[in-house]
Amino acid sequence: MRLMSLDLSKRSAGLAGWDGTSRPVVLSKELGSNLTSHGMVFARLHGIMNDLTKTLHGIDAIYCEEPLQPQALAGHTTFDTIYLAYGLAAHAASFAEAKGVRFHMVNQSVWRRHFIGRMKRGTKRATLKDYAIERARQLGFTPRNDDEADAIGLLDYACDREGIIPPWRANEVLRPPLGAA
C-alpha cells in the first residue's frame, strides 16, 4: 500500500509518502508568495505530488487535511485565502481522480486526536503544532517544521485507517505524555 498525505497551504505545504517498505519521504515546500498567482500555486502542487508519486513508484491513496470551515475562522480571513485553501484541496482531489487513486479528506481534529491524543478545547494552535513535532520525534522522525510533522501525523492516521501497522508504530508500547519535561 503506497500512501501520500498532504497538509496544504501556499506558504508551506507538508507532504509525506510511504511505499510500505522503505522509510517515508517527508518534505515541506513553499508553493508561492504574495505575488504568485493561484494557477501557479496549483501547478506547483501538481508537480510536487507528481514527483512524490514517481518516487513511490505509484500511489494507492491520498489523505488530505480538510480546509477549515469559513465560519470557524470568525472573520479573520479573506475570500482569497478561503478560495486558495479550497482550491488546493480541490486540486489534490482532481490529481487523485486523474491518477485513479482513492482520495480522503480528513478533518484536522480527527487526525490530531489520533496522532497526539485528546487535547482540551481551546488548546492554542501553536501548542498543537509543537505537540505534532514532539510526537513525530517520539516516533523516530526528524521533522524540520510543523508542516512536515502534520504530514507525518496524517500519514500515521492514513496507515491506521488502512489497517497497516507501520514500522514506526510496531514497537511502540507506552506513549510518553506530550509536553512532559
Sequence and secondary structure as in RCSB ss.txt:
>XXXX:A:sequence
MRLMSLDLSKRSAGLAGWDGTSRPVVLSKELGSNLTSHGMVFARLHGIMNDLTKTLHGIDAIYCEEPLQPQALAG
HTTFDTIYLAYGLAAHAASFAEAKGVRFHMVNQSVWRRHFIGRMKRGTKRATLKDYAIERARQLGFTPRNDDEAD
AIGLLDYACDREGIIPPWRANEVLRPPLGAA
>XXXX:A:secstr
  EEEEE  SS EEEEEE SSS  EEEEE    TTS HHHHHHHHHHHHHHHHHHTTS SEEEEE    GGGGTT
 S HHHHHHHHHHHHHHHHHHHHHT EEEEE HHHHHHHHH    TT  HHHHHHHHHHHHHHTT   SSHHHHH
HHHHHHHHHHHTT   HHHHT      TT  
